Structure formats: C-alpha cells, structure tokens
Amino acid sequence: MINVFRKGWRPASVLLLLFILWEVAVAIAEVPNWLLPPPTDIVQEAISGWTGFRQHLQSTVMLSLLGFAIGTGIGLLTAVLLHLLPFIRESVYPLLILSQNVPIIVLAPLLVVWFGFGILPKLIVITLVCFFPITVAALDGFRQTPEELKHYMLMAGASKGQLFWKLELPYSLPSLFSGLKISATYSVMGAVISEWLGAKAGIGVYMTLASSSFRTDRVFVAIFAIMLLSLLFFGSILLAESLLIKWKSRESARK
Amino acid sequence: MIQLSVEHLTKSFDSNQVLNNLNFYVNEGEFVSILGPSGSGKSTIFNLVGGMLLPDDGSITLDGEKITGKRGSISYMPQTPSLMPWRSILQNVLLGQELMGRTDTETARKMLQKAGLGDYENAYPHELSGGMKQRAAFIRALLSPQPIILLDEPFSALDELTRHDMQKWLLDIWNEHKPTILFVTHNIEEAIYLSDRILVLSCKPAKVIQEYKVPFARPRMEEIFLHENFLSCKRSIHHALKNQ
C-alpha cells in the first residue's frame, strides 16, 4: 500500500494539475456547460446522480466480469489447443489475426440482428475483444520455454501431459498475465460498446442517453467511471499476478 | 554385474556419421567416464541412451531390458542445472521422482541437509550460486528412481575453484550411495580423479579407442593430483587422444 503511494503521487499530482487547468480554462473562456462542463460540475453530478447511476455501473461490472471470464476461458483453451496441435495452429492462427481486424462497431449491430437484444450478443462482443491478447500471450509463453528445460524433462521421462503441466504452463504464466492485463481493460470497453446496441441498463446506455440530451456532465461521469473500472480490473490482475508468481517478484526484488 | 550395455551403436545424421559400432558397458555401482574431444558425439550417445533418439543400428540394454528409444529409463543431470525457476529447491529436487510416480520428501530434506542446502529448501533457484544449483541438480538426479545416472559435463560451466569443490563433493556423495554413474567430460584430470574406468572416444565417427582402468583406490584424496601415477595416467590418456 505504501508502495502505491510512493509510486502514485507523481501521476496523481499531474492529474490534479490538469483538472485545475481545465477548471480555470473553462471559467476564463466562459464555455457553456453543455459544451464542456468544469470538473467540479462533473463531481457534483457524480454525487447527486449516484443512486440513478449505481444500477448502470452494477450492470456493466457484471457484464464485463462475465465476458472477461468467458473470454479468458476461450482464449486459454484456444492457446492450449493450438499449442498441442501444430497442424491446427498453422491453419487457424492467421485467421485469428483476421478476426481482430473486423471492426467491432460494424460487427455489433450485426450480432444484434442475429442473436437479438439479450445478453448473448454482448458476451460475444466482449469475448471477441478479450480472447485474442490472452491466446497470443499464452502461445508465446508456451513457445518460449527454454530448450534445456524441455530436454531435461524429456530425458527424465516426462509424458506430453507432464511436459505441459509441469513445464510449459508454469513457464508461460508471466507472459499469460501480460495478456490478462490487456484483456481486463478491454473487457470494460467491450461491455460499454455492447451496451450501446441496446440494453436495459449499463454505462453504455447511460452514456447514449446523456449525450443525446446534451448532458455533457453525465457523459464525463460515464467516461471517468469507465476509466476507474478499467484501472480497478487492471489492479486486481496485478494483485493476482504477484500472489501467483511469487518467484518472479522475488527475482526482480533482488536485481 | 553389467547394468548398462551398449552394443554396436551406429548413428548418422544425413550423411554425417556420428557413431560407428560403439560398444561399452557399465557395471552396477561403477563410475564410468566417457572422455572425448568436443564434437565427438558425446551428447548423441546420451540422447540415444536417454531414448531421445533412435539408433540406426545396435541396441541399449539396462538391467537385461532393452531400452532403445525408451525415454525415462535413466536419471539425468544436464550441463546447465535446468532447475525450474518457479519451484523451490525442495520441489525441484523432487521433480525426477514426481515424473516417475511417488515422491519422498523426507529423504529429499535429509539429502539437501547433507549437501549444505538445508537452509535453501524453500529458496528459488535464482537465489543460489552456480555450484549450489549444480548440487541441487545432482540431488534431483540421485533421488530419481532410475538405476543409473547420466551426467553430461556437469561442471564445465563452473569456475576452477568451484569445480574442484564440486568434484570432491560428488566423490563423497558417491562413496555414500554408490550409484551407477555414466559421466561425460572433456577434462582428463576430472575423469581420472572421479572414475573407476575411462572410455576414450575417437573423433567422428566415435568409437571407444581405449579403455582405461583407474589404478587409484577409494576413497580418493585430493593429494592424488600430485601423485606420480596420476601424471603418468594423464600422459597416457593424452597420448591416446592425440594419436588417433
């Protein structure tokens, strides 16, 4: 915790400075509220509108968590499958990259046409943005296993399963966590985008309503909420990483 | 009693013949060194005995059973320690047993204690020095349930002083447990100091050009390095290596 403060005070003070600048600039230039509200207004709206905003926030958190979990599962499964079956890897891997080139904004409405307004198309959107970083990170980790460790394991008689569980998987964990960090932040974005398609609640819904009624202050509340949420997700992955990969943190502490 | 026997082993990669009709055996409880110039196919021999490669011709027998192309029949200590960085030292030395079945934590603890690694049981490999890592790697091989240990130039990456300490340590531990050991090295002194028998290999394609029984009794003291006999041993092996 002390560490967070020690490392965090610099960016925090820069942020504070930016907010002050913003506040002053808006006041001096007399920018109308609907165009750009000052930070104080945004904070006020966040406090006064909290009860209304809470259910939206809750719904987005649930959706992102669920999507992230499914995306992680599918991402890992894909990576393991592609790793263990080189033939499939060669034929499918390029297609995976292509799948990331389809713009989600275009795909999302199509998914609604195919699957309706339920939770399914939303989960598909989140999964699509989440699984790829995990698959790539895990595959890289598996592949980078040092030859000498592999040679020892094979000479000592490790089966293919033992080779995977006792060497390749633990070796790929640090790399896998890099992927998880990216995916965790993407999952919040994915959830908000999928809510634009049409949902009963969610930050995405709140945002569209706010912007179409020129409640710019609320749009900013939504933006900050998304940022905070992403940061929180990122932080939890970081925490899980430091708990799971103790040997790595001890190693870097020594250096 | 012969424990490991290698008969008529021949292996080539493409047009490059590495082994040609290689024959040797290792008795139970014996310490045998394979000494050869670098690039003489020592690693190929190990990969064949370890079952990583299939020979073009010939067979490998361990305790009367054919193990040609069968992985996991031997215990192995590679040139680099090859410890898993995420496992504690205790977990690392148990890995060989774990791959084969049951683990015996108590014995592992005792052995670590004896090797002076008792305080490092829960440390990670990167917290240990090079010599300590090699000790852990050897204990891992010693704890593995297979009847013979293959050592692949285990001390070649260490500095002179550490290497000397390690050789002494290895002799001590060998005296106590008397495991069967097949040791590959390119260091003549190391081979004489440690082994019962030395097999001198020729250049490619490798075959045994001389078999040398080391005349020193055990347990061996460091003083034998300066012994007259030691030097004449060294001279004759050196000769054999040169005059092939």
Contacts between the chains, C-beta under 8 A, distances in Angstrom:
chain1	res1	chain2	res2	distance
A	148	B	78	6.4
A	148	B	80	5.2
A	148	B	82	5.1
A	149	B	82	5.4
A	149	B	84	6.8
A	151	B	52	7.7
A	151	B	78	6.6
A	151	B	82	7.6
A	152	B	76	6.6
A	152	B	78	5.3
A	152	B	82	4.1
A	153	B	99	7.4
A	154	B	50	7.8
A	154	B	52	6.1
A	154	B	71	6.1
A	155	B	46	7.8
A	155	B	47	8.0
A	155	B	50	4.3
A	155	B	51	7.9
A	155	B	52	6.5
A	155	B	71	7.1
A	155	B	74	7.4
A	155	B	76	4.1
A	155	B	78	7.4
A	155	B	150	7.7
A	156	B	72	6.6
A	156	B	75	7.1
A	156	B	76	5.6
A	156	B	95	7.5
A	156	B	96	5.5
A	156	B	99	5.4
A	156	B	144	6.7
A	157	B	71	5.0
A	157	B	72	1.8
A	157	B	73	7.3
A	157	B	99	5.7
A	157	B	100	6.5
A	157	B	146	7.9
A	158	B	72	7.6
A	158	B	99	5.1
A	162	B	99	5.8
A	166	B	84	7.6
A	166	B	95	7.3
A	166	B	98	7.5
A	166	B	99	7.5
A	167	B	84	7.0
A	170	B	84	7.0
A	170	B	86	4.9
A	171	B	84	8.0
A	171	B	86	7.7
A	173	B	86	7.5
A	245	B	86	7.3
A	247	B	85	5.8
A	247	B	86	4.8
A	247	B	124	4.6
A	247	B	126	7.7
A	248	B	86	7.9
A	250	B	124	6.1
A	250	B	126	7.8
A	250	B	127	7.4
A	251	B	85	7.4
A	251	B	124	7.1
A	251	B	126	5.1
A	254	B	126	7.1
A	254	B	127	7.2
